């Protein structure tokens, strides 16, 4: 699901606050006029990196100058991830000037999707396509009303999954490739191979990662309620939070943050998990959310308040 806030400043600034759990849009099969996909075989093993704030699965595909990299990154236990696909084989697909929608598909069984896509460069791999809030396939609840609603302290969210596993491991086990497409350009397919083993290692990594935050992972697996915002997250970050010197320079940014929430529902710490920088964006985000964000606390299996966390993403965007 996704909720967004758009504000205007001096007619040319838009500040977007978007929930990281972005709804994937399922699309129809590719157009019959689209060329057959260009397939790249793996040229490395899967590499799992235990970073300070995330777990990264990385693999290279192709050879020589015709090489691409795929990165799947998670910041917390669950099925959602961010994805980077980059390299010269995506030269046409990753052209930011094109107006056609970018789509991705984990095959052979999942539907094509399109959501939260950005374009850029990833080190020596150019161009890069970045997808945030991704799933391997469409999941239940994506079409629900995404507007924020004031929570009922006595209500337990229907179908709540404490560690956010809406995408079954049975579906996950069938994944063999990733295909990225854009309009009538030739799609690029990465031959990923079986994913059960690398994703199981990634789950162990995210569980360990949460433990470093002081989170009781075993207790969180049995939560009866997550932390829930008491006020609309769209009101936490306001247009005047956009640093004016960055407006003048035309600088945009994406900031992913995590709040530590105590048993009263009060944020006790703001931590930046990933940011495109400059650091002024990070400071603006933490200053705003620490001032305005308040929550209903998470509840353990016995219904007692428990210290927990809240994650989200802020996008600083200058309207064209």
C-alpha positions in Angstrom: 0.0 0.0 0.0 1.1 3.6 -0.5 0.1 6.9 0.9 1.7 10.1 -0.3 1.7 13.8 0.6 2.4 16.5 -1.9 3.2 20.0 -0.8 4.0 23.1 -2.9 6.6 25.8 -2.1 7.2 28.8 -4.3 5.3 26.9 -7.0 8.3 24.8 -8.0 8.9 22.5 -5.0 7.1 19.2 -4.2 7.9 17.2 -1.1 6.7 13.7 -1.2 6.3 11.5 1.9 5.6 7.9 0.7 5.1 4.7 2.7 7.8 2.3 1.8 5.3 -0.5 1.3 4.5 0.7 -2.2 1.8 -1.1 -3.9 3.0 -3.0 -7.0 0.9 -2.5 -10.1 0.2 -5.7 -12.0 0.4 -5.2 -15.8 -0.7 -7.1 -18.8 1.7 -9.3 -20.7 4.2 -7.6 -23.0 3.1 -6.3 -26.3 3.3 -8.8 -29.2 5.5 -6.3 -31.1 8.1 -6.3 -28.3 11.3 -8.2 -29.3 12.2 -11.5 -27.6 14.1 -11.0 -24.4 17.9 -10.8 -24.3 19.0 -13.4 -21.7 22.2 -12.9 -19.5 23.6 -15.9 -17.7 25.1 -15.5 -14.2 28.9 -14.7 -14.1 29.3 -14.9 -10.3 27.8 -16.7 -7.3 25.3 -14.9 -5.1 27.1 -12.7 -2.6 25.4 -11.8 0.7 26.7 -8.6 2.4 25.9 -8.0 6.0 25.9 -4.2 6.1 25.4 -2.1 9.2 21.8 -1.1 8.1 20.8 -3.7 5.5 21.3 -7.1 4.0 22.3 -7.2 0.3 22.1 -10.0 -2.1 24.3 -9.3 -5.2 25.0 -11.2 -8.4 26.7 -10.4 -11.7 25.4 -11.4 -15.1 27.0 -11.3 -18.6 30.6 -10.9 -19.5 33.2 -8.2 -20.4 31.6 -4.9 -21.4 28.2 -6.6 -21.6 27.8 -7.1 -17.9 24.9 -6.3 -15.5 24.5 -6.4 -11.7 21.4 -7.2 -9.7 21.1 -6.2 -6.1 18.3 -7.1 -3.7 18.4 -5.2 -0.4 16.3 -5.6 2.8 16.4 -3.3 5.8 14.2 -5.5 8.0 12.7 -9.0 8.2 9.9 -9.5 5.7 9.3 -10.0 2.0 9.7 -6.4 0.8 13.0 -5.3 -0.8 14.6 -2.6 -2.8 16.2 -3.6 -6.1 19.0 -2.2 -8.3 19.5 -3.5 -11.9 22.4 -1.8 -13.6 24.8 -2.1 -16.5 25.3 -1.5 -20.2 22.7 -4.1 -21.3 20.1 -1.7 -19.9 21.3 1.2 -22.0 17.9 1.7 -23.7 15.7 0.5 -20.9 17.4 2.8 -18.3 17.3 5.9 -20.4 15.7 8.4 -18.0 14.4 10.6 -20.9 12.1 7.9 -22.2 8.4 8.3 -21.2 7.5 4.6 -21.4 6.8 2.8 -18.2 9.5 0.5 -16.8 8.3 -2.9 -15.8 9.8 -5.9 -14.1 8.8 -9.5 -13.8 10.0 -12.5 -11.7 9.3 -15.5 -13.8 8.0 -17.7 -15.0 4.8 -17.5 -12.9 4.6 -13.9 -11.5 2.9 -11.0 -13.3 4.8 -7.9 -14.6 4.8 -5.0 -12.2 5.6 -1.3 -12.2 6.2 0.9 -9.1 8.5 3.4 -7.4 11.1 3.4 -10.1 14.1 5.7 -10.3 17.1 6.0 -12.7 20.7 6.8 -12.2 24.2 5.3 -12.1 25.6 2.6 -9.8 29.4 2.9 -9.7 30.8 1.5 -12.9 27.4 0.1 -13.9 25.5 2.6 -16.0 22.6 3.1 -16.3 21.0 1.9 -13.1 17.3 1.2 -12.5 16.2 1.5 -8.8 12.9 0.0 -7.5 11.9 0.6 -3.9 9.2 -1.2 -2.0 9.3 -4.2 -4.3 7.9 -7.7 -3.9 8.6 -10.8 -6.1 5.0 -10.7 -7.2 1.7 -9.1 -6.4 0.4 -9.6 -2.8 -2.9 -9.4 -1.1 -4.1 -6.1 0.1 -2.4 -4.0 -2.6 -5.6 -2.6 -3.9 -7.0 -1.6 -0.5 -7.7 2.0 0.4 -4.2 3.5 1.0 -5.3 6.7 2.8 -4.2 7.0 6.4 -7.0 6.2 8.9 -6.9 7.1 12.6 -6.2 3.8 14.4 -8.5 2.3 17.0 -6.5 1.4 20.1 -8.7 -1.6 20.7 -8.6 -3.0 17.1 -6.2 -5.7 16.0 -5.3 -5.3 12.3 -7.1 -8.1 10.3 -4.7 -10.6 8.8 -1.7 -9.0 10.5 1.6 -10.8 9.9 4.2 -9.7 12.5 7.2 -10.1 10.3 5.4 -9.2 7.0 5.4 -12.3 4.9 2.6 -11.8 2.4 4.5 -13.5 -0.4 4.7 -17.3 0.2 7.9 -19.3 0.1 6.1 -21.7 -2.3 5.8 -18.9 -4.9 9.4 -17.8 -4.0 10.7 -21.3 -4.8 9.4 -21.1 -8.4 11.3 -18.0 -9.3 14.0 -18.6 -12.0 14.6 -15.2 -13.7 14.0 -11.5 -13.6 13.0 -9.7 -16.8 13.0 -5.9 -17.1 11.2 -4.1 -19.9 10.4 -0.7 -21.2 8.0 0.1 -24.0 9.0 -1.5 -27.3 12.7 -1.8 -26.3 14.2 -5.3 -26.2 13.7 -6.7 -22.7 16.6 -7.9 -20.6 16.3 -11.2 -18.7 18.6 -12.2 -15.9 18.9 -16.0 -15.3 18.8 -16.0 -11.5 18.4 -19.7 -11.0 16.8 -21.2 -7.8 16.4 -18.6 -5.1 15.4 -20.6 -2.0 19.0 -20.9 -0.6 20.1 -17.3 -1.0 16.8 -15.9 0.3 17.0 -18.2 3.3 20.4 -16.8 4.1 19.0 -13.3 3.6 16.3 -14.0 6.2 18.9 -15.0 8.7 20.8 -11.8 8.0 17.7 -9.6 8.5 16.9 -11.4 11.8 20.4 -10.8 13.0 20.2 -7.1 11.8 17.1 -6.4 13.9 18.8 -7.9 16.9 21.5 -5.2 16.7 18.7 -2.6 17.1 17.8 -4.1 20.5 14.7 -5.7 18.9 13.5 -9.0 20.4 13.0 -10.8 17.1 11.4 -13.9 18.7 8.9 -11.7 20.5 8.2 -9.7 17.3 7.3 -12.9 15.5 4.3 -13.1 17.9 3.2 -9.5 17.9 -0.6 -8.9 18.0 -0.2 -5.3 16.8 2.6 -3.3 15.2 3.3 0.3 16.1 0.6 2.4 14.4 0.8 6.1 13.7 -1.6 8.1 15.8 -1.4 11.0 13.3 -1.2 11.1 9.5 2.4 10.4 8.4 1.7 12.8 5.5 1.6 15.7 8.1 5.0 14.9 9.7 7.1 16.2 6.8 6.1 19.7 5.6 7.1 21.6 2.5 9.3 24.0 4.5 11.4 21.0 5.6 13.1 21.1 2.2 16.4 22.9 2.8 16.3 26.1 0.8 20.0 25.9 -0.3 19.2 22.5 -1.8 16.2 24.0 -3.6 18.4 26.7 -5.0 20.9 24.0 -6.3 18.1 21.8 -7.7 19.1 18.9 -5.5 16.7 16.1 -4.9 17.0 13.1 -2.5 15.6 10.0 -1.0 15.9 9.3 2.7 15.0 6.0 4.4 14.7 6.3 8.1 14.0 4.1 11.2 12.4 5.2 14.4 12.9 3.4 17.7 9.5 3.4 19.5 9.1 2.9 23.3 6.2 1.2 25.1 4.4 4.6 25.3 4.5 4.9 21.5 7.0 7.8 21.6 10.0 7.9 19.2 13.2 7.7 21.2 15.7 7.7 18.3 15.8 8.5 14.6 18.3 6.5 12.5 19.0 7.0 8.8 19.3 3.6 7.1 19.9 4.8 3.6 20.2 8.2 2.0 21.2 9.7 -1.3 22.4 12.7 0.7 23.3 15.6 1.2 23.2 15.2 5.0 20.8 18.3 5.2 18.0 16.0 4.0 18.8 13.5 6.8 18.7 16.2 9.4 15.5 17.6 8.1 13.8 14.2 8.2 14.8 13.3 11.7 14.0 16.8 13.1 10.5 16.7 11.6 9.5 13.1 12.5 10.9 13.3 16.0 8.9 16.4 16.6 5.6 15.2 15.2 5.4 11.4 14.9 3.5 9.6 17.7 2.3 6.1 17.7 0.2 3.4 19.4 2.8 1.1 20.8 3.3 -2.5 19.5 1.7 -5.2 21.5 3.3 -8.6 22.3 1.5 -12.0 22.2 -0.1 -11.2 25.6 -1.3 -7.8 24.5 1.3 -5.9 26.6 3.2 -2.9 25.1 6.7 -3.7 23.7 9.5 -1.6 22.4 9.5 -1.7 18.6 10.4 0.3 15.5 8.9 2.1 12.5 10.4 2.5 9.0 9.5 4.8 6.2 10.9 6.8 3.2 10.9 10.5 2.4 11.4 11.6 -1.2 12.5 15.3 -1.7 11.3 16.1 -5.3 11.5 19.3 -7.2 8.6 19.7 -9.6 9.6 20.4 -13.2 
